[in-house]
Structures are given as C-alpha cells and as structure tokens.
Amino acid sequence: INIILTKDNNSYRSFYNALLHEGYRDLAALLQDGIPSISSGNGKSSMDGMSSFVKTILCEGGVPQRPVVFVTRPKLVDAIKQKLCCLGSDPGWVTVYGMAGCGKTVLTAEALRDHQLLEGTF
C-alpha cells in the first residue's frame, strides 16, 4: 500500500481493479470510496482518457487493449514516444527489447495511446 501511495492515481485505480477482478471484492469494496475521479477535460471522451479517434486507430491497427492489471511506467512510455517522434516522416524502426513477459507490448501500446503522436507520426 505504501508503494501505491507514492504513485499516481492510475496506480491506485489499477490496484483496485486487480482486487476486484482477481476475487478480492471485499477488499476492493473497502477501497472503493477512495478511487480518484478521472477529469473529463482535455477533449478526452472516455473513462480511460482516450478519444474515440485514438480508440478507432488502435483497434484498426490491432494494438492490444490496456490490461486490467496495469502499472504506469511514464519514463519508459515517454522514451518510446520520443523515439517514435524522432522518426518523423522518415521510414525506420523503434526496437523495444527485454525478457519475455516483462511488458514490452504493454509499454509500446501505451505509447500509442497518445492522440498527438498518432496524428503527427503515423
């Protein structure tokens, strides 16, 4: 709990969802009142903060949805976004590597959930 309290609101929500979906509904119920609200600003129209444009593009591209148990890694996601932006209109690759199951696909998919990145790069 102490680690979650040092993270952002998404970590708290992810922990709550993990409890809820993994059979710990009683514990999740104790935390339900403390779930941070999601602001509805910035032109984002859905509960997870993605615009319908982003959802459509990701669905058409076969990008996997965010897992139920999700932990944000903003520094790594930002690094992927930065590398993608550096490509600009030039053809090229951004390689994400690591052990099997360490979250490469989840990180990359999370980087692609950025409306400006999708419009400007792809």
C-alpha positions, -999 to +999 in steps of 0.1 A: +000+000+000+029+024+008+043+019-027+009+026-043+005+058-023+037+071-038+025+066-073-001+084-094-039+080-094-037+053-122-018+030-098-045+032-072-071+025-098-051-004-112-047-019-077-084-015-071-093-032-104-068-060-097-085-067-064-119-066-080-112-089-109-090-114-090-116-124-065-109-099-037-142-080-039-144-075-002-110-057-001-119-037-032-151-026-016-131-011+013-111+010-012-140+020-034-146+053-017-110+064-023-109+058-060-097+091-076-120+106-101-110+110-137-111+145-150-132+150-182-112+178-196-086+179-225-111+167-251-109+132-240-142+114-241-139+080-224-133+066-189-097+057-197-089+091-212-087+081-248-105+099-275-127+080-300-101+088-327-074+070-308-096+040-299-106+036-336-070+039-349-056+014-323-084-010-330-079-009-367-041-013-362-046-044-339-030-027-309-039-047-278-061-031-251-047-020-218-047-050-194-070-050-164-039-050-141-019-021-154+010-002-138+021+030-154+057+035-164+057+071-176+095+074-181+097+043-203+065+052-222+079+087-228+111+073-241+092+052-267+072+083-277+103+104-281+120+078-303+088+075-324+087+113-328+123+114-338+115+092-368+092+119-381+082+112-417+113+091-424+109+053-425+125+035-396+122+013-366+120+017-329+131-015-311+118-024-277+137-054-262+136-073-229+128-107-214+096-125-223+067-113-203+083-081-190+057-058-206+072-047-239+039-049-258+020-031-230+046-003-229+045+002-266+007+000-268+006+026-240+029+050-260+005+047-290-025+059-269-013+095-274-036+114-298-009+138-309+017+111-315-008+091-337-017+122-358+018+135-361+038+103-367+015+078-384 
